[in-house]
Every structure is written in structure tokens, then in C-alpha cells.
Amino acid sequence: MSNGMYFVRECPTCGRHLYIRVEYLGKKVVCQHCHGKLEARDPATSGMGAFETSESLLRRADELLGNSASEVDGLRQPYPR
């Protein structure tokens, strides 16, 4: 994959993992395998309304990126000897 930020979503039609760029959040995308259509959204936020503002999507993306950065930092901790 190229140098972009992605999130993983399962295709609702075929079940394959799709790597979707964060800039596509809130947009309709097509599975390259089965051509199933889905809206690019984080499953954790699926309870939200059908229409979200771009600001709320970007805020959620920043939150997810912050969480993943802190997880990576936690992995970099040296092992106790």
C-alpha cells in the first residue's frame, strides 16, 4: 500500500477486508472483489446518524489516529529485565 492512512472495514457482501483511505470516510465506495457498494464509515460509529458533517468525520479520524499512535508508543516500551 502507498503512504496513506487507512482503516479496515469488512465488505458487507463478500466479507473480505477492505483497506479504505480515511479521506473516503462518509463516501460511497465499491469492493474491488465483488463490486458490492458500501459507505466508508468506522463500524464503531455506525450508530450515528446517516449524515455526518465532514468536521465530525475528521474529528473521529483524528481521535482514531491519536489512539493508534498511543498504542504504538506503548509497544515501543522496553521490556523489563
PDB file of N, CA, C and O in Angstrom:
ATOM      1  N   MET A   1       0.838  -1.192   0.000  1.00  0.00           N
ATOM      2  CA  MET A   1       0.000   0.000   0.000  1.00  0.00           C
ATOM      3  C   MET A   1       0.879   1.251   0.000  1.00  0.00           C
ATOM      4  O   MET A   1       2.038   1.217   0.413  1.00  0.00           O
ATOM      5  N   SER A   2       0.309   2.331  -0.465  1.00  0.00           N
ATOM      6  CA  SER A   2       1.065   3.578  -0.511  1.00  0.00           C
ATOM      7  C   SER A   2       1.068   4.251   0.849  1.00  0.00           C
ATOM      8  O   SER A   2       0.485   3.741   1.806  1.00  0.00           O
ATOM      9  N   ASN A   3       1.726   5.396   0.932  1.00  0.00           N
ATOM     10  CA  ASN A   3       1.854   6.122   2.201  1.00  0.00           C
ATOM     11  C   ASN A   3       0.592   6.914   2.498  1.00  0.00           C
ATOM     12  O   ASN A   3       0.596   8.138   2.367  1.00  0.00           O
ATOM     13  N   GLY A   4      -0.466   6.263   2.887  1.00  0.00           N
ATOM     14  CA  GLY A   4      -1.711   6.911   3.260  1.00  0.00           C
ATOM     15  C   GLY A   4      -2.207   6.308   4.556  1.00  0.00           C
ATOM     16  O   GLY A   4      -1.705   5.283   5.017  1.00  0.00           O
ATOM     17  N   MET A   5      -3.196   6.956   5.132  1.00  0.00           N
ATOM     18  CA  MET A   5      -3.799   6.425   6.342  1.00  0.00           C
ATOM     19  C   MET A   5      -5.050   5.673   5.932  1.00  0.00           C
ATOM     20  O   MET A   5      -5.896   6.198   5.208  1.00  0.00           O
ATOM     21  N   TYR A   6      -5.159   4.439   6.400  1.00  0.00           N
ATOM     22  CA  TYR A   6      -6.266   3.568   6.038  1.00  0.00           C
ATOM     23  C   TYR A   6      -6.977   3.069   7.283  1.00  0.00           C
ATOM     24  O   TYR A   6      -6.404   3.054   8.372  1.00  0.00           O
ATOM     25  N   PHE A   7      -8.218   2.665   7.118  1.00  0.00           N
ATOM     26  CA  PHE A   7      -8.896   1.892   8.138  1.00  0.00           C
ATOM     27  C   PHE A   7      -9.421   0.646   7.454  1.00  0.00           C
ATOM     28  O   PHE A   7      -9.615   0.630   6.238  1.00  0.00           O
ATOM     29  N   VAL A   8      -9.648  -0.385   8.226  1.00  0.00           N
ATOM     30  CA  VAL A   8     -10.075  -1.662   7.674  1.00  0.00           C
ATOM     31  C   VAL A   8     -11.555  -1.839   7.936  1.00  0.00           C
ATOM     32  O   VAL A   8     -12.038  -1.625   9.048  1.00  0.00           O
ATOM     33  N   ARG A   9     -12.255  -2.227   6.910  1.00  0.00           N
ATOM     34  CA  ARG A   9     -13.699  -2.468   7.012  1.00  0.00           C
ATOM     35  C   ARG A   9     -14.001  -3.749   6.268  1.00  0.00           C
ATOM     36  O   ARG A   9     -13.401  -4.026   5.230  1.00  0.00           O
ATOM     37  N   GLU A  10     -14.913  -4.519   6.783  1.00  0.00           N
ATOM     38  CA  GLU A  10     -15.310  -5.753   6.125  1.00  0.00           C
ATOM     39  C   GLU A  10     -16.389  -5.441   5.097  1.00  0.00           C
ATOM     40  O   GLU A  10     -17.327  -4.696   5.379  1.00  0.00           O
ATOM     41  N   CYS A  11     -16.256  -6.008   3.915  1.00  0.00           N
ATOM     42  CA  CYS A  11     -17.272  -5.826   2.882  1.00  0.00           C
ATOM     43  C   CYS A  11     -18.548  -6.525   3.339  1.00  0.00           C
ATOM     44  O   CYS A  11     -18.504  -7.702   3.696  1.00  0.00           O
ATOM     45  N   PRO A  12     -19.695  -5.822   3.336  1.00  0.00           N
ATOM     46  CA  PRO A  12     -20.937  -6.453   3.783  1.00  0.00           C
ATOM     47  C   PRO A  12     -21.444  -7.520   2.808  1.00  0.00           C
ATOM     48  O   PRO A  12     -22.302  -8.324   3.173  1.00  0.00           O
ATOM     49  N   THR A  13     -20.930  -7.539   1.584  1.00  0.00           N
ATOM     50  CA  THR A  13     -21.381  -8.503   0.591  1.00  0.00           C
ATOM     51  C   THR A  13     -20.551  -9.781   0.615  1.00  0.00           C
ATOM     52  O   THR A  13     -21.096 -10.878   0.727  1.00  0.00           O
ATOM     53  N   CYS A  14     -19.208  -9.634   0.509  1.00  0.00           N
ATOM     54  CA  CYS A  14     -18.357 -10.824   0.403  1.00  0.00           C
ATOM     55  C   CYS A  14     -17.547 -11.114   1.667  1.00  0.00           C
ATOM     56  O   CYS A  14     -16.992 -12.205   1.804  1.00  0.00           O
ATOM     57  N   GLY A  15     -17.473 -10.155   2.588  1.00  0.00           N
ATOM     58  CA  GLY A  15     -16.771 -10.378   3.847  1.00  0.00           C
ATOM     59  C   GLY A  15     -15.270 -10.138   3.812  1.00  0.00           C
ATOM     60  O   GLY A  15     -14.603 -10.295   4.835  1.00  0.00           O
ATOM     61  N   ARG A  16     -14.730  -9.768   2.681  1.00  0.00           N
ATOM     62  CA  ARG A  16     -13.285  -9.507   2.610  1.00  0.00           C
ATOM     63  C   ARG A  16     -12.943  -8.209   3.329  1.00  0.00           C
ATOM     64  O   ARG A  16     -13.765  -7.297   3.423  1.00  0.00           O
ATOM     65  N   HIS A  17     -11.711  -8.144   3.834  1.00  0.00           N
ATOM     66  CA  HIS A  17     -11.249  -6.920   4.488  1.00  0.00           C
ATOM     67  C   HIS A  17     -10.882  -5.899   3.421  1.00  0.00           C
ATOM     68  O   HIS A  17     -10.132  -6.191   2.489  1.00  0.00           O
ATOM     69  N   LEU A  18     -11.417  -4.717   3.575  1.00  0.00           N
ATOM     70  CA  LEU A  18     -11.136  -3.623   2.657  1.00  0.00           C
ATOM     71  C   LEU A  18     -10.286  -2.593   3.371  1.00  0.00           C
ATOM     72  O   LEU A  18     -10.592  -2.216   4.502  1.00  0.00           O
ATOM     73  N   TYR A  19      -9.234  -2.136   2.735  1.00  0.00           N
ATOM     74  CA  TYR A  19      -8.392  -1.074   3.274  1.00  0.00           C
ATOM     75  C   TYR A  19      -8.842   0.214   2.600  1.00  0.00           C
ATOM     76  O   TYR A  19      -8.629   0.420   1.405  1.00  0.00           O
ATOM     77  N   ILE A  20      -9.468   1.074   3.396  1.00  0.00           N
ATOM     78  CA  ILE A  20     -10.100   2.281   2.859  1.00  0.00           C
ATOM     79  C   ILE A  20      -9.367   3.500   3.400  1.00  0.00           C
ATOM     80  O   ILE A  20      -9.142   3.615   4.605  1.00  0.00           O
ATOM     81  N   ARG A  21      -8.995   4.407   2.505  1.00  0.00           N
ATOM     82  CA  ARG A  21      -8.327   5.645   2.923  1.00  0.00           C
ATOM     83  C   ARG A  21      -9.269   6.481   3.787  1.00  0.00           C
ATOM     84  O   ARG A  21     -10.472   6.542   3.535  1.00  0.00           O
ATOM     85  N   VAL A  22      -8.702   7.125   4.810  1.00  0.00           N
ATOM     86  CA  VAL A  22      -9.542   7.917   5.721  1.00  0.00           C
ATOM     87  C   VAL A  22     -10.216   9.080   5.006  1.00  0.00           C
ATOM     88  O   VAL A  22     -11.271   9.534   5.451  1.00  0.00           O
ATOM     89  N   GLU A  23      -9.647   9.574   3.917  1.00  0.00           N
ATOM     90  CA  GLU A  23     -10.292  10.684   3.217  1.00  0.00           C
ATOM     91  C   GLU A  23     -11.588  10.258   2.520  1.00  0.00           C
ATOM     92  O   GLU A  23     -12.344  11.113   2.059  1.00  0.00           O
ATOM     93  N   TYR A  24     -11.854   8.951   2.438  1.00  0.00           N
ATOM     94  CA  TYR A  24     -13.099   8.460   1.855  1.00  0.00           C
ATOM     95  C   TYR A  24     -14.199   8.256   2.902  1.00  0.00           C
ATOM     96  O   TYR A  24     -15.299   7.822   2.559  1.00  0.00           O
ATOM     97  N   LEU A  25     -13.917   8.562   4.168  1.00  0.00           N
ATOM     98  CA  LEU A  25     -14.938   8.425   5.220  1.00  0.00           C
ATOM     99  C   LEU A  25     -16.189   9.212   4.843  1.00  0.00           C
ATOM    100  O   LEU A  25     -16.111  10.373   4.442  1.00  0.00           O
ATOM    101  N   GLY A  26     -17.339   8.563   4.977  1.00  0.00           N
ATOM    102  CA  GLY A  26     -18.602   9.214   4.671  1.00  0.00           C
ATOM    103  C   GLY A  26     -19.006   9.137   3.212  1.00  0.00           C
ATOM    104  O   GLY A  26     -20.078   9.621   2.848  1.00  0.00           O
ATOM    105  N   LYS A  27     -18.171   8.538   2.363  1.00  0.00           N
ATOM    106  CA  LYS A  27     -18.469   8.445   0.935  1.00  0.00           C
ATOM    107  C   LYS A  27     -18.801   7.012   0.554  1.00  0.00           C
ATOM    108  O   LYS A  27     -18.465   6.075   1.279  1.00  0.00           O
ATOM    109  N   LYS A  28     -19.449   6.848  -0.563  1.00  0.00           N
ATOM    110  CA  LYS A  28     -19.771   5.523  -1.089  1.00  0.00           C
ATOM    111  C   LYS A  28     -18.523   4.958  -1.757  1.00  0.00           C
ATOM    112  O   LYS A  28     -17.862   5.648  -2.534  1.00  0.00           O
ATOM    113  N   VAL A  29     -18.201   3.698  -1.453  1.00  0.00           N
ATOM    114  CA  VAL A  29     -17.076   3.009  -2.073  1.00  0.00           C
ATOM    115  C   VAL A  29     -17.555   1.663  -2.601  1.00  0.00           C
ATOM    116  O   VAL A  29     -18.630   1.186  -2.239  1.00  0.00           O
ATOM    117  N   VAL A  30     -16.742   1.060  -3.460  1.00  0.00           N
ATOM    118  CA  VAL A  30     -17.076  -0.211  -4.086  1.00  0.00           C
ATOM    119  C   VAL A  30     -15.980  -1.215  -3.780  1.00  0.00           C
ATOM    120  O   VAL A  30     -14.796  -0.911  -3.926  1.00  0.00           O
ATOM    121  N   CYS A  31     -16.371  -2.419  -3.353  1.00  0.00           N
ATOM    122  CA  CYS A  31     -15.423  -3.505  -3.119  1.00  0.00           C
ATOM    123  C   CYS A  31     -14.813  -3.900  -4.459  1.00  0.00           C
ATOM    124  O   CYS A  31     -15.531  -4.148  -5.428  1.00  0.00           O
ATOM    125  N   GLN A  32     -13.490  -3.955  -4.509  1.00  0.00           N
ATOM    126  CA  GLN A  32     -12.811  -4.299  -5.753  1.00  0.00           C
ATOM    127  C   GLN A  32     -12.965  -5.768  -6.113  1.00  0.00           C
ATOM    128  O   GLN A  32     -12.730  -6.152  -7.259  1.00  0.00           O
ATOM    129  N   HIS A  33     -13.359  -6.595  -5.146  1.00  0.00           N
ATOM    130  CA  HIS A  33     -13.503  -8.021  -5.405  1.00  0.00           C
ATOM    131  C   HIS A  33     -14.891  -8.367  -5.954  1.00  0.00           C
ATOM    132  O   HIS A  33     -15.011  -8.958  -7.027  1.00  0.00           O
ATOM    133  N   CYS A  34     -15.944  -7.991  -5.205  1.00  0.00           N
ATOM    134  CA  CYS A  34     -17.305  -8.403  -5.574  1.00  0.00           C
ATOM    135  C   CYS A  34     -18.144  -7.263  -6.142  1.00  0.00           C
ATOM    136  O   CYS A  34     -19.264  -7.483  -6.602  1.00  0.00           O
ATOM    137  N   HIS A  35     -17.601  -6.034  -6.111  1.00  0.00           N
ATOM    138  CA  HIS A  35     -18.288  -4.831  -6.584  1.00  0.00           C
ATOM    139  C   HIS A  35     -19.488  -4.463  -5.713  1.00  0.00           C
ATOM    140  O   HIS A  35     -20.390  -3.749  -6.150  1.00  0.00           O
ATOM    141  N   GLY A  36     -19.484  -4.962  -4.468  1.00  0.00           N
ATOM    142  CA  GLY A  36     -20.506  -4.569  -3.507  1.00  0.00           C
ATOM    143  C   GLY A  36     -20.309  -3.115  -3.102  1.00  0.00           C
ATOM    144  O   GLY A  36     -19.177  -2.642  -3.004  1.00  0.00           O
ATOM    145  N   LYS A  37     -21.392  -2.416  -2.870  1.00  0.00           N
ATOM    146  CA  LYS A  37     -21.320  -0.992  -2.515  1.00  0.00           C
ATOM    147  C   LYS A  37     -21.527  -0.836  -1.018  1.00  0.00           C
ATOM    148  O   LYS A  37     -22.335  -1.540  -0.411  1.00  0.00           O
ATOM    149  N   LEU A  38     -20.785   0.099  -0.430  1.00  0.00           N
ATOM    150  CA  LEU A  38     -20.919   0.398   0.985  1.00  0.00           C
ATOM    151  C   LEU A  38     -20.503   1.830   1.244  1.00  0.00           C
ATOM    152  O   LEU A  38     -19.826   2.456   0.428  1.00  0.00           O
ATOM    153  N   GLU A  39     -20.914   2.335   2.380  1.00  0.00           N
ATOM    154  CA  GLU A  39     -20.476   3.661   2.793  1.00  0.00           C
ATOM    155  C   GLU A  39     -19.250   3.493   3.653  1.00  0.00           C
ATOM    156  O   GLU A  39     -19.245   2.679   4.577  1.00  0.00           O
ATOM    157  N   ALA A  40     -18.205   4.251   3.365  1.00  0.00           N
ATOM    158  CA  ALA A  40     -16.960   4.176   4.122  1.00  0.00           C
ATOM    159  C   ALA A  40     -17.170   4.850   5.467  1.00  0.00           C
ATOM    160  O   ALA A  40     -17.164   6.076   5.577  1.00  0.00           O
ATOM    161  N   ARG A  41     -17.356   4.023   6.485  1.00  0.00           N
ATOM    162  CA  ARG A  41     -17.519   4.561   7.832  1.00  0.00           C
ATOM    163  C   ARG A  41     -16.934   3.579   8.823  1.00  0.00           C
ATOM    164  O   ARG A  41     -16.863   2.376   8.573  1.00  0.00           O
ATOM    165  N   ASP A  42     -16.523   4.117   9.939  1.00  0.00           N
ATOM    166  CA  ASP A  42     -15.961   3.327  11.023  1.00  0.00           C
ATOM    167  C   ASP A  42     -17.091   2.535  11.679  1.00  0.00           C
ATOM    168  O   ASP A  42     -18.093   3.127  12.081  1.00  0.00           O
ATOM    169  N   PRO A  43     -16.954   1.196  11.799  1.00  0.00           N
ATOM    170  CA  PRO A  43     -18.021   0.416  12.425  1.00  0.00           C
ATOM    171  C   PRO A  43     -18.324   0.862  13.854  1.00  0.00           C
ATOM    172  O   PRO A  43     -19.444   0.674  14.329  1.00  0.00           O
ATOM    173  N   ALA A  44     -17.357   1.443  14.541  1.00  0.00           N
ATOM    174  CA  ALA A  44     -17.580   1.906  15.910  1.00  0.00           C
ATOM    175  C   ALA A  44     -18.559   3.071  15.952  1.00  0.00           C
ATOM    176  O   ALA A  44     -19.164   3.336  16.991  1.00  0.00           O
ATOM    177  N   THR A  45     -18.718   3.770  14.830  1.00  0.00           N
ATOM    178  CA  THR A  45     -19.619   4.916  14.791  1.00  0.00           C
ATOM    179  C   THR A  45     -20.878   4.617  13.993  1.00  0.00           C
ATOM    180  O   THR A  45     -21.601   5.539  13.615  1.00  0.00           O
ATOM    181  N   SER A  46     -21.151   3.348  13.731  1.00  0.00           N
ATOM    182  CA  SER A  46     -22.301   3.007  12.883  1.00  0.00           C
ATOM    183  C   SER A  46     -23.632   3.402  13.519  1.00  0.00           C
ATOM    184  O   SER A  46     -24.640   3.495  12.819  1.00  0.00           O
ATOM    185  N   GLY A  47     -23.656   3.635  14.820  1.00  0.00           N
ATOM    186  CA  GLY A  47     -24.891   4.054  15.476  1.00  0.00           C
ATOM    187  C   GLY A  47     -25.212   5.520  15.248  1.00  0.00           C
ATOM    188  O   GLY A  47     -26.292   5.982  15.615  1.00  0.00           O
ATOM    189  N   MET A  48     -24.289   6.257  14.646  1.00  0.00           N
ATOM    190  CA  MET A  48     -24.512   7.673  14.411  1.00  0.00           C
ATOM    191  C   MET A  48     -25.497   7.860  13.260  1.00  0.00           C
ATOM    192  O   MET A  48     -25.805   6.914  12.535  1.00  0.00           O
ATOM    193  N   GLY A  49     -25.974   9.059  13.104  1.00  0.00           N
ATOM    194  CA  GLY A  49     -26.927   9.364  12.048  1.00  0.00           C
ATOM    195  C   GLY A  49     -26.350   9.098  10.663  1.00  0.00           C
ATOM    196  O   GLY A  49     -25.137   8.981  10.488  1.00  0.00           O
ATOM    197  N   ALA A  50     -27.228   9.008   9.702  1.00  0.00           N
ATOM    198  CA  ALA A  50     -26.804   8.686   8.344  1.00  0.00           C
ATOM    199  C   ALA A  50     -25.954   9.796   7.742  1.00  0.00           C
ATOM    200  O   ALA A  50     -25.069   9.526   6.930  1.00  0.00           O
ATOM    201  N   PHE A  51     -26.213  11.039   8.131  1.00  0.00           N
ATOM    202  CA  PHE A  51     -25.462  12.149   7.569  1.00  0.00           C
ATOM    203  C   PHE A  51     -24.640  12.814   8.665  1.00  0.00           C
ATOM    204  O   PHE A  51     -25.176  13.357   9.630  1.00  0.00           O
ATOM    205  N   GLU A  52     -23.343  12.755   8.491  1.00  0.00           N
ATOM    206  CA  GLU A  52     -22.444  13.397   9.439  1.00  0.00           C
ATOM    207  C   GLU A  52     -21.732  14.532   8.723  1.00  0.00           C
ATOM    208  O   GLU A  52     -21.528  14.479   7.510  1.00  0.00           O
ATOM    209  N   THR A  53     -21.362  15.544   9.466  1.00  0.00           N
ATOM    210  CA  THR A  53     -20.622  16.627   8.863  1.00  0.00           C
ATOM    211  C   THR A  53     -19.183  16.194   8.645  1.00  0.00           C
ATOM    212  O   THR A  53     -18.685  15.299   9.328  1.00  0.00           O
ATOM    213  N   SER A  54     -18.529  16.822   7.704  1.00  0.00           N
ATOM    214  CA  SER A  54     -17.124  16.488   7.448  1.00  0.00           C
ATOM    215  C   SER A  54     -16.277  16.789   8.682  1.00  0.00           C
ATOM    216  O   SER A  54     -15.280  16.111   8.931  1.00  0.00           O
ATOM    217  N   GLU A  55     -16.669  17.801   9.454  1.00  0.00           N
ATOM    218  CA  GLU A  55     -15.927  18.111  10.678  1.00  0.00           C
ATOM    219  C   GLU A  55     -15.997  16.967  11.676  1.00  0.00           C
ATOM    220  O   GLU A  55     -14.990  16.629  12.297  1.00  0.00           O
ATOM    221  N   SER A  56     -17.174  16.365  11.839  1.00  0.00           N
ATOM    222  CA  SER A  56     -17.295  15.260  12.792  1.00  0.00           C
ATOM    223  C   SER A  56     -16.512  14.038  12.301  1.00  0.00           C
ATOM    224  O   SER A  56     -15.943  13.305  13.109  1.00  0.00           O
ATOM    225  N   LEU A  57     -16.480  13.817  10.991  1.00  0.00           N
ATOM    226  CA  LEU A  57     -15.700  12.708  10.441  1.00  0.00           C
ATOM    227  C   LEU A  57     -14.210  12.931  10.656  1.00  0.00           C
ATOM    228  O   LEU A  57     -13.490  12.008  11.035  1.00  0.00           O
ATOM    229  N   LEU A  58     -13.750  14.139  10.419  1.00  0.00           N
ATOM    230  CA  LEU A  58     -12.334  14.450  10.624  1.00  0.00           C
ATOM    231  C   LEU A  58     -11.960  14.371  12.100  1.00  0.00           C
ATOM    232  O   LEU A  58     -10.870  13.913  12.441  1.00  0.00           O
ATOM    233  N   ARG A  59     -12.848  14.809  12.966  1.00  0.00           N
ATOM    234  CA  ARG A  59     -12.600  14.722  14.411  1.00  0.00           C
ATOM    235  C   ARG A  59     -12.466  13.257  14.824  1.00  0.00           C
ATOM    236  O   ARG A  59     -11.576  12.913  15.602  1.00  0.00           O
ATOM    237  N   ARG A  60     -13.346  12.389  14.307  1.00  0.00           N
ATOM    238  CA  ARG A  60     -13.278  10.956  14.615  1.00  0.00           C
ATOM    239  C   ARG A  60     -11.990  10.343  14.061  1.00  0.00           C
ATOM    240  O   ARG A  60     -11.369   9.512  14.725  1.00  0.00           O
ATOM    241  N   ALA A  61     -11.582  10.742  12.858  1.00  0.00           N
ATOM    242  CA  ALA A  61     -10.336  10.246  12.269  1.00  0.00           C
ATOM    243  C   ALA A  61      -9.144  10.661  13.126  1.00  0.00           C
ATOM    244  O   ALA A  61      -8.242   9.858  13.362  1.00  0.00           O
ATOM    245  N   ASP A  62      -9.133  11.910  13.591  1.00  0.00           N
ATOM    246  CA  ASP A  62      -8.056  12.376  14.471  1.00  0.00           C
ATOM    247  C   ASP A  62      -8.030  11.576  15.767  1.00  0.00           C
ATOM    248  O   ASP A  62      -6.961  11.226  16.267  1.00  0.00           O
ATOM    249  N   GLU A  63      -9.210  11.289  16.308  1.00  0.00           N
ATOM    250  CA  GLU A  63      -9.295  10.502  17.541  1.00  0.00           C
ATOM    251  C   GLU A  63      -8.723   9.095  17.326  1.00  0.00           C
ATOM    252  O   GLU A  63      -7.964   8.595  18.155  1.00  0.00           O
ATOM    253  N   LEU A  64      -9.089   8.471  16.220  1.00  0.00           N
ATOM    254  CA  LEU A  64      -8.587   7.129  15.925  1.00  0.00           C
ATOM    255  C   LEU A  64      -7.080   7.133  15.694  1.00  0.00           C
ATOM    256  O   LEU A  64      -6.378   6.223  16.135  1.00  0.00           O
ATOM    257  N   LEU A  65      -6.581   8.161  15.001  1.00  0.00           N
ATOM    258  CA  LEU A  65      -5.137   8.264  14.770  1.00  0.00           C
ATOM    259  C   LEU A  65      -4.393   8.485  16.079  1.00  0.00           C
ATOM    260  O   LEU A  65      -3.311   7.935  16.279  1.00  0.00           O
ATOM    261  N   GLY A  66      -4.962   9.282  16.967  1.00  0.00           N
ATOM    262  CA  GLY A  66      -4.349   9.506  18.273  1.00  0.00           C
ATOM    263  C   GLY A  66      -4.289   8.233  19.084  1.00  0.00           C
ATOM    264  O   GLY A  66      -3.286   7.955  19.740  1.00  0.00           O
ATOM    265  N   ASN A  67      -5.375   7.444  19.042  1.00  0.00           N
ATOM    266  CA  ASN A  67      -5.396   6.175  19.762  1.00  0.00           C
ATOM    267  C   ASN A  67      -4.364   5.209  19.212  1.00  0.00           C
ATOM    268  O   ASN A  67      -3.681   4.530  19.978  1.00  0.00           O
ATOM    269  N   SER A  68      -4.241   5.139  17.884  1.00  0.00           N
ATOM    270  CA  SER A  68      -3.285   4.201  17.306  1.00  0.00           C
ATOM    271  C   SER A  68      -1.858   4.652  17.593  1.00  0.00           C
ATOM    272  O   SER A  68      -0.974   3.815  17.776  1.00  0.00           O
ATOM    273  N   ALA A  69      -1.617   5.964  17.637  1.00  0.00           N
ATOM    274  CA  ALA A  69      -0.281   6.463  17.957  1.00  0.00           C
ATOM    275  C   ALA A  69       0.095   6.110  19.392  1.00  0.00           C
ATOM    276  O   ALA A  69       1.240   5.743  19.656  1.00  0.00           O
ATOM    277  N   SER A  70      -0.854   6.218  20.320  1.00  0.00           N
ATOM    278  CA  SER A  70      -0.550   5.881  21.710  1.00  0.00           C
ATOM    279  C   SER A  70      -0.338   4.383  21.870  1.00  0.00           C
ATOM    280  O   SER A  70       0.459   3.963  22.710  1.00  0.00           O
ATOM    281  N   GLU A  71      -1.040   3.560  21.074  1.00  0.00           N
ATOM    282  CA  GLU A  71      -0.822   2.117  21.115  1.00  0.00           C
ATOM    283  C   GLU A  71       0.567   1.764  20.609  1.00  0.00           C
ATOM    284  O   GLU A  71       1.233   0.890  21.164  1.00  0.00           O
ATOM    285  N   VAL A  72       1.003   2.444  19.552  1.00  0.00           N
ATOM    286  CA  VAL A  72       2.341   2.200  19.013  1.00  0.00           C
ATOM    287  C   VAL A  72       3.389   2.622  20.035  1.00  0.00           C
ATOM    288  O   VAL A  72       4.383   1.921  20.225  1.00  0.00           O
ATOM    289  N   ASP A  73       3.179   3.761  20.695  1.00  0.00           N
ATOM    290  CA  ASP A  73       4.117   4.207  21.724  1.00  0.00           C
ATOM    291  C   ASP A  73       4.209   3.182  22.846  1.00  0.00           C
ATOM    292  O   ASP A  73       5.291   2.933  23.378  1.00  0.00           O
ATOM    293  N   GLY A  74       3.072   2.589  23.204  1.00  0.00           N
ATOM    294  CA  GLY A  74       3.066   1.566  24.248  1.00  0.00           C
ATOM    295  C   GLY A  74       3.855   0.341  23.836  1.00  0.00           C
ATOM    296  O   GLY A  74       4.464  -0.317  24.679  1.00  0.00           O
ATOM    297  N   LEU A  75       3.851   0.029  22.553  1.00  0.00           N
ATOM    298  CA  LEU A  75       4.605  -1.125  22.065  1.00  0.00           C
ATOM    299  C   LEU A  75       6.105  -0.861  22.060  1.00  0.00           C
ATOM    300  O   LEU A  75       6.905  -1.796  22.096  1.00  0.00           O
ATOM    301  N   ARG A  76       6.482   0.399  22.017  1.00  0.00           N
ATOM    302  CA  ARG A  76       7.906   0.747  21.965  1.00  0.00           C
ATOM    303  C   ARG A  76       8.571   0.730  23.331  1.00  0.00           C
ATOM    304  O   ARG A  76       9.786   0.897  23.433  1.00  0.00           O
ATOM    305  N   GLN A  77       7.794   0.531  24.367  1.00  0.00           N
ATOM    306  CA  GLN A  77       8.372   0.493  25.713  1.00  0.00           C
ATOM    307  C   GLN A  77       9.329  -0.687  25.830  1.00  0.00           C
ATOM    308  O   GLN A  77       9.020  -1.778  25.352  1.00  0.00           O
ATOM    309  N   PRO A  78      10.480  -0.486  26.455  1.00  0.00           N
ATOM    310  CA  PRO A  78      11.416  -1.610  26.608  1.00  0.00           C
ATOM    311  C   PRO A  78      10.851  -2.664  27.543  1.00  0.00           C
ATOM    312  O   PRO A  78      10.114  -2.359  28.480  1.00  0.00           O
ATOM    313  N   TYR A  79      11.206  -3.887  27.275  1.00  0.00           N
ATOM    314  CA  TYR A  79      10.762  -4.991  28.136  1.00  0.00           C
ATOM    315  C   TYR A  79      11.518  -4.934  29.456  1.00  0.00           C
ATOM    316  O   TYR A  79      12.714  -4.641  29.468  1.00  0.00           O
ATOM    317  N   PRO A  80      10.838  -5.211  30.571  1.00  0.00           N
ATOM    318  CA  PRO A  80      11.541  -5.256  31.860  1.00  0.00           C
ATOM    319  C   PRO A  80      12.521  -6.425  31.885  1.00  0.00           C
ATOM    320  O   PRO A  80      12.243  -7.500  31.354  1.00  0.00           O
ATOM    321  N   ARG A  81      13.640  -6.198  32.495  1.00  0.00           N
ATOM    322  CA  ARG A  81      14.663  -7.270  32.561  1.00  0.00           C
ATOM    323  C   ARG A  81      14.778  -7.786  33.961  1.00  0.00           C
ATOM    324  O   ARG A  81      15.577  -8.685  34.224  1.00  0.00           O
TER     325      ARG A  81
END
